[in-house]
Amino acid sequence: MGLPVVFTPKAQEDLADIVRFIARDSSDRARSFGNVLIDQATSIGDFPNIGRVVPELGDPSVRELIHGAYRIVYEVFDDPQALYVLRFWHAARGIPEIKS
């Protein structure tokens, strides 16, 4: 059993924005892609160090997993042990905005 995965309010907002954007063309594709991003993010709990350290931050606890053009940015906490998904960020938007 991996770490519990928590989606921050900002990550939830990002995901909703992504799904709404894709839904302009296809609601089925939007739902499917949203589910893929959720599945990718929740699977990180089993292997929290699978992602690379976010290069712009250099903090080993803040990592990212790349899925297509999207960066799934997350932070791993030791006490209590949990993984927080911070952002779903499209690479074309530049550096992820992460508030400390």
N, C-alpha and C positions, 0 to 999 in steps of 0.2 A: 504494500500500500504506500503510495507516494505522499508528498506534502499536499495539504489542502491548498486549493487554488482559489484566490479571491479576486474578483474583477472590481477594480476601483470604479467609483462613479464616472471618472473621466474616460476610462476604458469602455465602459458601457455606452457612454455618449458617442465615443469614436465609432464603436461597432454599429450603433443605430444610424449614424450619419453615413457610414459605408453602405449599409443595406439600403437605406433610402436612395442614395445616389445610384446604385446599381438597379434598383427597382424602377427607375425611370425608363429603362430599356426592357427589363424582364423581372417580374416579381418572383418567378420560379428560380431564376439564376441568383437573384439577391438572397433569397432564403437559403438556398443551397450553399452559396459562398459564405454567408454569415455563419452557418452551421460548421463549415470547414474551419473557419477561423476560431470558433469556440472550441472545436475538437482539438485543434493544434495547441491552443493555449492550455486547455485542461490536461493534455498529455505531458506538458512540461513538468507537472508535479511529480511524475515518475522518475524523471531525470533532470533535476533542476540546473545542473551545470552543462546541459547539452548546448545551450545558446552561447554565443560569444559575448564578451564584455562589450557594452556599448562604447564604441571607440571615442565618441565625443565626450564621454564622461570619465572613462578610465576607472570606474568604481567596480571592483569585482563582484559586488552584490547586485549590480544592475546589469542585466543581460538582455539579449534579444535573440529571437528566433525569426528567421526570414521565411516568409511564405509568399512567393511570387514577388510582387512589388510592395508588399506590406511587411513592416517590421512589428513584431509582437514584442513589446518592451515590458520586462518584468523585473521584480526585485525579490530576492530571496532573504528571508529573515530567519535567524537562528533561534530566537527566544521571543515568543513561541515560534516553533517551526511552521512556516507558512510561505507561500509564494503569492505575491500580489502582481496581477497584470496591471501595468500602469497605463499603457497606450497601445492602440492599434494605429500605426502611422504609415501612410503611403510615402514611399521613398521620394516621390516627386515634390513632396512638401518640405524637403530639406531635413534639418536636424530636429529630432523629436523634442517637443517642449515638455520638459519634466520638471515639476516644481519639487524642491527638496523640503 
